[in-house]
Each structure stands twice: as structure tokens, then as C-alpha cells.
Amino acid sequence: MSWDSYISSLTKSEWVDDAVILGCTAGQESVWASAPGGWLNQVTASEVKAMIASDRSSLFANGVTVAGKKCTVLRDALNVDGQNTMDIKMKTSEKEPDPFSFTIGRSHKALIIAKGVKDAHGGKVNPPVFDMTTYLRKMNM
């Protein structure tokens, strides 16, 4: 199965700048497809494991790391049936002054991460990820 068409579908949104699809089952925590020229293809297996961990208690206090960039968790419904998404925002730094929004979606076997364009809020980035996550869950992916 080629995941490239799914990446193209995500990045055709005017609100999405970068996207990646990764495995999220044990032993499959690797990049399956990513947008050309983006940096989300640098998401590590340990980052994936932290995002999908069953213990969610520290997420709001400690945040998550995406491709080495620290992020604040705004909304966590990744393990809530029918929602299966998490909205996060990148923390700013001198090197990265713009706080990009991200949405992470979880199907049965894959994690979908989309990064918004500058000034896009989570409400704009979430719908394409939510739709793709819902479709993949219906397809038992």
C-alpha cells in the first residue's frame, strides 16, 4: 500500500504545510510516508511511543516532542473513540519564533501528523487529519 496519496491529500489543504504518516503498533514505529521537503519525517520511534502511551497523565504538564521540537498539548482525545485526535502547538524559541499548530490522528495501525501553516490555528489543521483518521479506522487500518 502506498501512503503517498494520503500525504498529498493532507498537504493540499491550504492550512497544512507538512505531514507524516507513521506506524503506531509495537515494532512498527517508523515513518511510512512524509511530505517532500518537510521536517516531520524526523519523528522518532520514542516520540511515537510517548504520544500513544496509555498513561496520559503527564501530557498536559510535560507536553510532547515532535521531530525534536517541544510542543504543548492543547487537547488530547487521541484515545477517545470517534475523535482520535490530539491538538498541539510548538513552543517558540529563538530559532523557531513561530508557534505552529499540529494535529495528530490515530487509526488502528497508523499515526497521522499534520503541521499547520504559519498563523493557522488547530481548528483549521484538525479537520483533514480527523477525516483521514476516521477513514483509515473504517478501513481497519
C-alpha positions in Angstrom: 0.0 0.0 0.0 1.3 3.4 -0.9 0.8 6.1 1.7 2.0 9.0 -0.6 -1.5 9.7 -1.9 -2.6 10.2 1.7 0.2 12.7 2.3 -0.8 14.6 -0.9 -4.4 14.7 0.3 -3.3 16.2 3.6 -1.0 18.8 2.1 -3.4 20.0 -0.5 -5.3 21.8 2.3 -4.4 25.5 2.4 -3.9 25.1 6.2 -1.4 22.2 6.2 2.3 22.8 5.5 3.8 19.4 6.3 2.6 15.9 7.1 3.8 12.4 8.0 2.3 9.0 8.5 3.9 6.6 10.9 3.3 3.2 12.2 2.0 3.0 15.8 1.8 -0.7 16.5 4.6 -2.3 18.5 7.7 -2.6 16.4 6.2 -0.5 13.5 7.0 2.9 15.0 8.6 4.3 11.8 7.9 6.8 9.1 5.7 5.3 6.3 5.4 8.4 4.2 6.1 12.1 4.5 5.8 15.3 2.6 8.8 16.1 0.4 11.0 18.9 1.9 9.3 18.8 5.3 10.9 18.0 8.7 8.2 15.8 10.2 9.9 12.8 8.7 12.4 13.2 11.6 9.8 11.9 14.2 11.4 9.2 16.2 10.1 5.8 17.5 10.4 7.0 21.1 8.4 10.1 20.2 5.6 8.0 18.7 5.6 5.7 21.8 5.3 8.8 24.1 2.4 10.1 22.0 0.4 6.9 22.1 1.3 5.8 25.7 -1.7 4.6 27.7 -0.7 6.8 30.7 -1.8 10.3 29.6 -1.3 12.0 33.0 1.9 13.9 32.1 1.0 15.1 28.7 -0.5 18.4 29.7 2.3 19.2 32.2 5.2 18.0 30.1 3.9 18.2 26.6 5.2 16.0 23.7 8.1 16.2 21.4 7.6 16.1 17.6 10.7 15.6 15.4 12.8 17.1 18.3 10.6 20.1 18.8 8.9 20.6 22.2 5.1 21.1 22.0 2.3 22.0 24.3 -0.7 19.7 24.4 -3.9 21.8 23.8 -6.5 19.0 23.5 -6.0 15.2 23.9 -8.6 12.9 22.5 -6.2 10.5 20.8 -7.6 7.5 22.6 -11.3 8.7 22.6 -13.3 6.6 20.2 -14.9 8.8 17.5 -12.4 11.6 18.0 -8.9 10.0 17.9 -7.0 13.3 17.6 -4.7 15.5 19.6 -4.1 19.2 19.0 -0.7 20.6 20.0 1.3 23.8 19.5 5.0 24.1 19.0 6.8 26.0 21.8 8.6 29.1 20.5 12.4 29.6 20.7 15.0 32.0 19.3 15.5 29.5 16.4 11.8 28.9 15.9 9.8 32.1 16.8 6.6 30.9 15.2 4.3 28.6 17.3 3.0 26.3 14.6 -0.1 24.2 15.3 -0.2 20.4 14.8 -2.9 17.8 14.8 -2.1 14.2 15.5 -4.6 11.5 14.5 -4.5 7.8 15.4 -6.0 5.0 13.4 -5.7 1.3 14.3 -2.2 1.0 12.8 -1.0 4.5 11.9 -0.4 7.9 13.4 -1.1 10.9 11.1 0.7 14.2 12.0 0.0 17.4 10.1 1.7 20.8 10.7 -0.3 23.9 10.0 0.9 26.9 8.0 2.1 30.0 9.9 -0.8 31.5 11.9 -3.2 28.6 11.3 -4.9 27.5 14.5 -5.7 23.9 15.4 -9.3 24.3 14.3 -8.1 24.6 10.7 -5.5 21.8 10.9 -7.7 19.3 12.7 -10.4 18.6 10.0 -8.2 17.0 7.3 -6.5 14.8 9.9 -9.8 13.9 11.6 -11.3 12.9 8.2 -8.3 10.8 7.3 -8.2 9.1 10.7 -11.9 8.3 10.5 -11.5 6.9 7.0 -8.5 4.7 8.0 -10.3 3.4 11.1 -13.3 2.4 8.9 -10.8 0.6 6.6 -9.4 -1.2 9.7 -6.0 0.5 9.1 
